[in-house]
Amino acid sequence: MGRGDGSGRIVSPEDADDTDTGILHVDMDAFYASVEILDDPSLRGKPIVVGAPEGRSVVSSASYEARRFGVRSAMPVSQALRLCPTAIVVQPHFDRYVELSRRVMDIFRSVTPLVEPLSIDEAFLDVRGARRLWGSPGHIARMLRARVLDETGLTCSIGVAATKHVAKMASTISKPDGLLIVPGADTQAFLAARPVRALWGVGPKSAEALEGRGIHTVADVLATPRAVLDRALGPAMGDRIWHLARGIDPREVDTQRIEKSVGHEETFHEDVSDAAILRSELRRLADRVGARLRQGGWEARTVALKLRFADFTTISRSQTLPEPTSVSQRIGAAAVELFDSVDRYLPVRLIGVRGERLQIAEAGGLALWDDDEDWRRVEDALDGATARFGRGAVTRATHLGPSRGGGSLPSHPRPPEPRP
């Protein structure tokens, strides 16, 4: 099984059998780090950490050279530098990542309209209907890898299989810069050898529950009675794992995939105890969340707060709103209310705001009396100023002054919208 540092990588030979396949999972290799290396070739071959250089931010991405020292995404930059003292810390350039992501997704859509972006750097493609035009799934995957490299200078890894789940597993194993094809007839054998943690949806807690019962591989899952899986994981997850272990995954590539959440978070240069400062940061993050919701045409039914204290203890709180909204003021008010309900026993290291349970905004669906009408007008004007002059051209007065954090990045970056 391939690991995050690229060791254990498995790829298919040029003449690999691709019978009974048609689903591709394409995953860009160390995307943020690779874009920084593309723009500064002197970084090539060196351990790169994308994050704020102050060391209090978290790692957004790391090159494979850094990963081999144990550096991982979401790790504090200070910890990454302890693991890899020679790492070069590079400030993230999110607008550049979005630009390259859009170019990559355009390449995918030039081959098939059935593209389901999962995030800014990965997508599923259904190429079963593109055979006559482009060739077999294996041929299409090789063509896509060559085009992405030629047209963007970036590498990607692709898994080719009969289902989404197996294709995603295959792309992970082939990283970096690889291609792994799992013909339909080999699905069972491919899955049986994989660790149970490789199954989609099996997180650390689920893995511990299974491994505590001696279930370490997918082959072990196949040999386990269904009732045991249900007791270990609950009926819903037990049913899911039972089917995935057998290669049963009826999900189609969904081009209209609904986002699950939109969030932003900030790691401070120094831990913050002042509640007024923290409330101001929440308002700023809520402004970013609301802007992204409006840009995407979404509204959130739930607002979630994330706090990480100085001892790295992390808590989350959420609140369901009376009505779904994309109004930043309403999101910020909910986040502040959640914040005020928390017993803060230590200074805060990280703070985040997220809109959850998203739904498509209903144009013209406002009530006769809209309590947020004035704020909508203000935020429409802010959105217009941002579109014309760039982010930060207009902001709240309370947000003026030196930055307290390493730059706010989306906690769940959305893929860019298709070009009109």
Summary of the structure (lengths in Angstrom):
residues: 420
radius of gyration: 22.7
end to end distance: 40.0
largest distance: 65.6
contacts: 1363
relative contact order: 0.12
helix: 41%
strand: 21%
